[in-house]
């Protein structure tokens, strides 16, 4: 199985920056797409950004130009650099990885536990 360990959440002021990280561990054969999703209280979980194993990225319109997703395949890690943060960015941020791991030979989705990001003055 795959475990996703997230870190980097916290409280920041509007306009500030924060970097989230997510490291995958386990008997991993392959990690395909990794990404970040967020869920505000009482709202649906929504895509923030994704990155393929070769670095192709996709962003939600609301974060384009402010957030940057990156991969370190050697460390099985995905990062989310968040700049110019706004109060509406406040949410629990979840890491997701599509990966193949023992005893399975096919890929499925795995989710992290989530990390709280609060943007407030």
PyMOL commands that set and color helices and strands:
alter all, ss='L'
color gray80, all
select helices_A, chain A and resi 61-63+73-75+87-89
alter helices_A, ss='H'
color red, helices_A
select strands_A, chain A and resi 2-7+10-12+18-26+28-39+46-51+57-59+67-72+77-82+91-101+107-111+115-119
alter strands_A, ss='S'
color yellow, strands_A
deselect
rebuild
show_as cartoon
